[in-house]
């Protein structure tokens, strides 16, 4: 199992999305965070499982929500580059490290 590290912009995206969902329906933000936590666990256990979408960046979709976790697999860790809404500016995260 690899360590999963989230870059600060990705963490902020996750928190912003959770806050938005919580404002829509009480408890929905927590559901979103639970799905993100599940995705992080899946990625840590088997980081090569999800498809490469750009160079060495992979995407793990988040169940129930229109988000994907974009990450790269490094020798010692997995780095989450974005928690991206799938219907907005698809390549805005390119250039993050």
Backbone torsions as a table, in degrees:
resi	resn	phi	psi	omega
1	UNK	NA	131.5	-179.8
2	UNK	-95.6	154.4	172.6
3	UNK	-72.8	139.1	176.1
4	UNK	-112.6	123.9	178.5
5	UNK	-117.3	136.4	-179.6
6	UNK	-108.0	125.9	176.2
7	UNK	-66.6	155.5	-173.4
8	UNK	-56.8	-43.5	178.4
9	UNK	-61.4	-35.6	178.6
10	UNK	-68.1	-41.1	177.8
11	UNK	-62.0	-40.7	179.1
12	UNK	-65.2	-40.2	176.8
13	UNK	-59.5	-42.7	179.7
14	UNK	-62.3	-46.9	-178.8
15	UNK	-66.8	-39.5	178.0
16	UNK	-63.6	-42.6	179.2
17	UNK	-65.0	-41.9	179.5
18	UNK	-62.4	-42.2	179.3
19	UNK	-63.9	-41.7	178.0
20	UNK	-60.3	-49.2	-178.9
21	UNK	-63.4	-36.8	179.8
22	UNK	-65.1	-34.8	176.7
23	UNK	-69.0	-28.6	-179.3
24	UNK	-74.2	-48.0	-178.5
25	UNK	-147.5	128.5	179.0
26	UNK	-57.9	127.9	179.5
27	UNK	95.1	-18.3	-177.9
28	UNK	-68.9	-34.2	176.8
29	UNK	-63.4	-39.7	177.6
30	UNK	-67.7	-36.8	175.6
31	UNK	-61.7	-41.9	178.2
32	UNK	-60.5	-47.6	179.9
33	UNK	-62.6	-35.4	177.1
34	UNK	-65.6	-40.3	178.0
35	UNK	-67.3	-36.5	175.9
36	UNK	-64.0	-45.1	179.3
37	UNK	-60.4	-40.4	177.4
38	UNK	-63.4	-42.2	178.9
39	UNK	-64.5	-39.9	178.2
40	UNK	-62.6	-42.8	178.1
41	UNK	-61.5	-45.3	178.2
42	UNK	-59.2	-44.6	-179.6
43	UNK	-64.3	-42.1	179.8
44	UNK	-62.6	-38.9	-177.2
45	UNK	-75.6	-34.1	-176.6
46	UNK	-150.3	73.4	-173.3
47	UNK	-65.5	-22.3	-178.4
48	UNK	-84.3	-2.7	-173.4
49	UNK	-67.8	-36.4	-173.0
50	UNK	-92.9	155.3	-170.9
51	UNK	-70.6	148.9	171.8
52	UNK	-76.9	129.9	-179.6
53	UNK	-111.5	-18.1	-179.4
54	UNK	-163.0	117.1	-178.5
55	UNK	48.4	-112.7	-179.2
56	UNK	-106.2	21.4	-178.5
57	UNK	-101.0	130.7	179.8
58	UNK	-108.9	162.7	179.1
59	UNK	-131.0	126.5	173.8
60	UNK	-111.3	116.7	178.6
61	UNK	-70.1	150.2	179.0
62	UNK	-100.3	119.0	-178.2
63	UNK	-58.8	139.6	174.3
64	UNK	78.0	-18.8	-176.9
65	UNK	-122.0	150.7	-178.1
66	UNK	-82.4	54.7	-178.4
67	UNK	-128.1	154.1	173.5
68	UNK	-132.5	145.6	174.5
69	UNK	-97.9	118.7	-179.8
70	UNK	-100.0	125.7	-173.3
71	UNK	-147.4	160.7	173.9
72	UNK	-123.0	151.3	-179.6
73	UNK	-102.6	114.6	175.1
74	UNK	-99.1	167.3	-178.4
75	UNK	-56.9	-37.6	-175.2
76	UNK	-107.3	-9.7	-175.9
77	UNK	-159.8	170.0	171.4
78	UNK	-110.6	132.0	-177.6
79	UNK	-113.1	116.4	176.5
80	UNK	-82.6	118.4	-176.9
81	UNK	-91.3	-27.1	-178.0
82	UNK	-159.2	146.8	166.7
83	UNK	-112.4	89.8	-164.7
84	UNK	-101.0	132.3	170.1
85	UNK	-67.9	130.1	-171.7
86	UNK	-75.9	-9.6	-177.2
87	UNK	-111.8	15.3	-178.9
88	UNK	-130.2	137.9	172.9
89	UNK	21.5	81.2	-169.2
90	UNK	-59.2	-28.6	-174.7
91	UNK	-114.1	20.8	-177.1
92	UNK	-60.8	-25.7	-174.7
93	UNK	-83.9	-12.0	-178.3
94	UNK	-58.3	131.5	-178.4
95	UNK	107.0	-11.3	176.2
96	UNK	-75.2	147.0	177.0
97	UNK	-136.8	NA	NA
